[in-house]
Amino acid sequence: MARQFDVPAFYRSPIVTRVKAARTAADLRKKDLSPSVLDFGPLRVKLARHFGFCFGVENAIEIAYRALDENPDMAAAGRIFLLSEMIHNPHVNEDLLARGIRFLRTTSGEPLLPLDTLIPGDLVIVPAFGAPTEVLDDLSSRGVDVQAYDTTCPFVVRVWKKGASIGAKGYTVIVHGKRTHEETRATFSRAAASAPVVVVRDEAETETLAAVIEGREDASFFWDHFTGKTSEGFDPARDLARLGVVNQTTMLASETAAIAERIRQAVVTRDGDDANIADTSDTLCYATKENQDATEALIASGADVAIVVGGYNSSNTSHLVELCEDAGLPTYFVSDADQLISPSLIRHFDWRTKTPRETADWLPEVDGRPLDVILTAGASCPDALLDAVIQTLLSWTPSTRPVDEALAPFEAAPA
């Protein structure tokens, strides 16, 4: 039986959590990726089979709230800190701040509080993404406890272990990720302890790296594209001989697989075989892949419009938006229901330009059939936020069926 986490009840919801529980009870092995359809008559909301809090996020939330519960005096005195945002969801992070936790850094590593603020005995919660080893060593040297409430996702730790393992065998570690992302910085620091490391952002950068591996480009070309993305002392003439690819777990799993295959092809072109490629296929995060696969199944079911809910700095959420957009769906990336101003106006986020936008007349009008809306969310998004989106859509739609009637197919689940 899957582990159950002690997540605060206010993150759950009467609609979405119930649907999830029913689907899980009916399909424990998660083989059925078809969407869950809430049929309200003139409005049909199609929920992805998998979305929202994953194992790693629920683990992190349980640990963070336990730290508060077990140390109320320290929380009241402001002596419990988070190294940075625990997860990429503003609602969760704002609640932790309101309960007395203070953040030390931004998600990109910029200081919010000087480390001299810390005193021996303080508690620092390590976020789900982990942290670079040099940062943890610094905190420990100050007498700060960084182990009691470490929320690092177990699947991130698995990537670290694989990087260390192949590094010890003489492979260079290629990290598929965003160089400034907390998780990639943490993975980079651990891999660099035992191996040369280079970070690639996407398939385009991988193609650039492949040109060097295949001998079509030289070291000068390499440094034109990868300065600031390698470990210290990296030598492309020496360190591209044996290679293994690991990833930032929130990246598109399909893209990581494509990158690993392109690197393998480059080595085969150069060497004649793939003996100098490490097998790292077991490092892909199952939750990220399940959410992405479920989103693709959701898209295939058809819809008039897509709404994706999550933090605007959430990498895994932006990839769900990307999948919807690439399928040609009108897609709106929102942090919560408050961004749905009216059927004629929505505030949303452009993940490509990192800017907020407003779109008029965003909700389609359909004649003679229900309006189909697909709805999903990132791995750090509480179910309650999706409930609020559904209730907002219902408030604009006349003559809808009662919520209990739409939930009838999911009555097998506990409320």
Secondary structure, DSSP 8 states (H G I E B T S, - for coil): --------GGGS-SSHHHHHHHHHHH-TT------EEEE-SSEEEEE-SS-S--HHHHHHHHHHHHHHHH-HHHHHTT-EEESS-SSS-HHHHHHHHHTT-EE-B-TTS-BSS-GGG--TT-EEEB-TT---HHHHHHHHHTT-B-STTB---HHHHHHHHHHHHHHHTT-EEEEES-TTSHHHHHHHHHHTTTS-EEEE-SHHHHHHHHHHHTTSS-HHHHHHHHTTSB-TT--HHHHTSSEEEEE-TTS-HHHHHHHHHHHHHHHHHHHSSSTTB---GGGS-HHHHHHHHHHHHHHHT--SEEEEES-TT-HHHHHHHHHHHHTT--EEEESSGGGEEETTEEEEEETTTTEEEEEES-S---SSS-EEEEEEE-TT--HHHHHHHHHHHHHTSTT---HHHHTGGGTTS--
